[in-house]
């Protein structure tokens, strides 16, 4: 039962990733847009330790690396735990 739930959770994660990236490619401004807490999608991916998403965002949309959060912290500061 646990392995079934795990597989379902992985499938849901893949579906969400696919939908998000479809939106990002449709309107790239969404990648650098700030969410309700003043963070970009890359900031959030790093915070929740979604390394594959963070890497893909950084590679496909390098402009997001320069975008600060609501207090101008760039993504490098998030990796350093600040």
Residue, then its C-alpha position, 0 to 999 in steps of 0.5 A: x500500500x505504501x509503495x502505491x501511495x508513493x507511486x501516486x505521489x510521484x505521478x502527481x508531482x510529474x503532472x504538476x511539473x508538466x503543467x507548470x512548465x507548459x505555462x512557463x513556456x507559454x508566458x515566460x514572464x511567469x518564471x520571474x513573476x513574484x508570488x504572494x510571498x514575494x518569491x519567484x518559482x525558482x526561489x520556491x523550488x530551492x526552498x522546497x528542495x525540488x532540485x530538478x525543477x530548480x536546475x531546469x528553471x535556471x537552465x531554461x530561464x537564466x534571467x530568473x537567476x538575477x531576480x530578487x525576492x521581495x527584499x532583493x535576495x537573489x537565489x544564491x542567498x537561498x542556497x546559503x541558507x540566508 
